[in-house]
Amino acid sequence: MTDLLLKYPQVEGRYLSASEMTALQTYIHDLPHRLMLYQGMLKQEKALIDAVMAKFQPTLPTLTQQHGPLAWQRCRRDLTLVWRYCCMAFLLNDEDYLRDKLLYWLETILKAYKMREQCHAAYRFLVDALVPTLGTEAGSLLRPYVMLAQTMLMG
């Protein structure tokens, strides 16, 4: 529904067109299934983030020397935020939600700290972990959102 209102801001003060009603009906029809998959994604968060961090940490052995003792905590926090916003964007069926609410901000932060290149592997590992952790259906449906995050954040 968020997607419908963002894409058709001119719907205020009038009735929906046939194509707008179709888009809304499709969203409503798909919502229970999306909710079920979303709940599974929430349950798998820790396992997914742990798996990504376990692969990512060995790739940057000097991260704490370069960025301080809290560098890995910040990395985990940022990765978790991206994951949660990707899941919400999936539920809403709205890539703009992900871009507008998180990615533009986080992209600026990563640029400022010169972390874009260093974080590249983390998002590659996140994409790679989707299907093994979530299963084929949920992993495939969430992949475009994670790929969007990877593309925006890593340049």
C-alpha positions as CSV (number, residue, x, y, z in Angstrom):
1,M,0.0,0.0,0.0
2,T,2.9,2.3,0.8
3,D,4.2,1.6,-2.7
4,L,0.8,2.5,-4.3
5,L,0.5,5.8,-2.5
6,L,4.1,6.8,-3.3
7,K,3.8,5.9,-6.9
8,Y,0.4,7.5,-7.3
9,P,0.4,10.6,-5.1
10,Q,-2.4,12.0,-7.2
11,V,-4.9,9.5,-5.7
12,E,-5.8,12.0,-3.0
13,G,-9.3,13.4,-3.6
14,R,-10.3,10.9,-6.3
15,Y,-11.2,7.3,-6.8
16,L,-8.5,4.8,-7.8
17,S,-8.2,3.9,-11.4
18,A,-8.6,0.2,-12.5
19,S,-4.8,-0.3,-12.7
20,E,-4.4,1.3,-9.2
21,M,-7.1,-1.0,-7.8
22,T,-5.4,-4.0,-9.4
23,A,-2.1,-3.0,-7.8
24,L,-3.7,-2.6,-4.4
25,Q,-5.6,-5.9,-4.7
26,T,-2.4,-7.7,-5.6
27,Y,-0.6,-6.2,-2.6
28,I,-3.4,-7.2,-0.3
29,H,-3.6,-10.7,-1.7
30,D,0.1,-11.2,-1.3
31,L,0.4,-9.6,2.2
32,P,-0.4,-12.7,4.3
33,H,2.3,-14.7,2.5
34,R,4.7,-11.8,2.8
35,L,3.9,-11.6,6.6
36,M,4.6,-15.3,7.0
37,L,8.0,-15.0,5.2
38,Y,8.8,-11.8,7.1
39,Q,8.3,-13.6,10.4
40,G,10.7,-16.3,9.3
41,M,13.2,-13.6,8.3
42,L,13.0,-12.1,11.8
43,K,13.7,-15.5,13.4
44,Q,16.7,-16.1,11.2
45,E,18.3,-12.6,11.9
46,K,20.9,-13.8,14.4
47,A,21.9,-16.9,12.5
48,L,22.3,-14.8,9.3
49,I,24.3,-12.0,10.8
50,D,26.5,-14.4,12.8
51,A,27.3,-16.3,9.6
52,V,28.1,-13.1,7.7
53,M,30.3,-11.8,10.5
54,A,32.1,-15.1,10.8
55,K,33.1,-14.9,7.2
56,F,33.7,-11.1,7.1
57,Q,35.9,-10.6,10.2
58,P,38.9,-12.6,8.8
59,T,38.9,-10.4,5.7
60,L,39.8,-7.3,7.7
61,P,42.2,-8.3,10.5
62,T,43.3,-4.7,11.1
63,L,39.9,-3.1,11.3
64,T,40.1,-2.3,15.0
65,Q,43.5,-0.8,14.6
66,Q,42.2,1.4,11.8
67,H,38.8,2.4,13.2
68,G,39.0,1.8,16.9
69,P,37.9,-0.9,19.4
70,L,34.2,-0.5,18.6
71,A,34.6,-1.0,14.8
72,W,33.2,-4.6,14.8
73,Q,30.3,-3.6,16.9
74,R,29.4,-0.8,14.6
75,C,29.8,-3.1,11.6
76,R,27.4,-5.6,13.1
77,R,25.0,-2.8,14.0
78,D,25.0,-1.4,10.5
79,L,24.6,-4.8,8.9
80,T,21.7,-5.6,11.2
81,L,20.1,-2.3,10.3
82,V,20.4,-3.0,6.6
83,W,19.0,-6.4,7.2
84,R,16.0,-5.1,9.1
85,Y,15.2,-2.4,6.6
86,C,15.5,-4.9,3.7
87,C,13.0,-7.1,5.5
88,M,10.6,-4.2,6.0
89,A,11.0,-3.0,2.4
90,F,10.2,-6.6,1.4
91,L,7.1,-6.6,3.6
92,L,5.9,-3.3,2.2
93,N,7.0,-4.3,-1.4
94,D,8.7,-0.9,-1.5
95,E,12.3,-0.4,-2.5
96,D,11.9,3.4,-2.0
97,Y,11.3,2.7,1.7
98,L,14.8,1.1,1.9
99,R,16.5,3.9,-0.1
100,D,14.8,6.8,1.7
101,K,14.8,5.5,5.2
102,L,18.3,4.0,5.5
103,L,20.5,3.7,2.4
104,Y,21.1,7.4,1.5
105,W,22.0,8.1,5.2
106,L,24.2,5.0,5.6
107,E,25.9,5.6,2.2
108,T,27.0,9.1,3.4
109,I,28.3,7.6,6.7
110,L,30.3,4.9,4.9
111,K,31.8,7.5,2.5
112,A,32.7,9.8,5.4
113,Y,34.6,7.0,7.2
114,K,36.1,5.7,4.0
115,M,34.5,2.3,4.7
116,R,32.8,1.5,1.4
117,E,35.5,-0.6,0.0
118,Q,36.2,-2.4,3.3
119,C,32.5,-3.3,3.7
120,H,32.1,-4.7,0.2
121,A,32.7,-8.3,1.3
122,A,30.1,-8.1,4.1
123,Y,27.3,-7.4,1.7
124,R,28.6,-10.0,-0.8
125,F,28.5,-12.5,2.1
126,L,25.0,-11.3,3.1
127,V,23.7,-12.0,-0.5
128,D,25.4,-15.4,-0.5
129,A,23.8,-16.4,2.8
130,L,20.2,-15.6,1.9
131,V,19.1,-18.9,0.3
132,P,21.1,-21.2,2.7
133,T,19.7,-19.4,5.7
134,L,16.2,-18.5,4.6
135,G,15.4,-21.1,2.0
136,T,14.9,-20.7,-1.7
137,E,11.7,-18.7,-1.8
138,A,12.3,-16.2,1.0
139,G,16.0,-15.8,0.0
140,S,15.0,-15.2,-3.7
141,L,12.3,-12.7,-2.7
142,L,14.6,-10.7,-0.4
143,R,17.6,-10.8,-2.7
144,P,16.6,-7.7,-4.8
145,Y,16.4,-5.6,-1.6
146,V,19.8,-6.8,-0.3
147,M,21.3,-6.3,-3.8
148,L,19.9,-2.7,-3.8
149,A,21.6,-2.1,-0.5
150,Q,24.9,-3.6,-1.7
151,T,24.8,-1.5,-4.9
152,M,24.1,1.7,-3.2
153,L,26.4,1.3,-0.2
154,M,29.3,-0.1,-2.1
155,G,29.1,2.1,-5.2
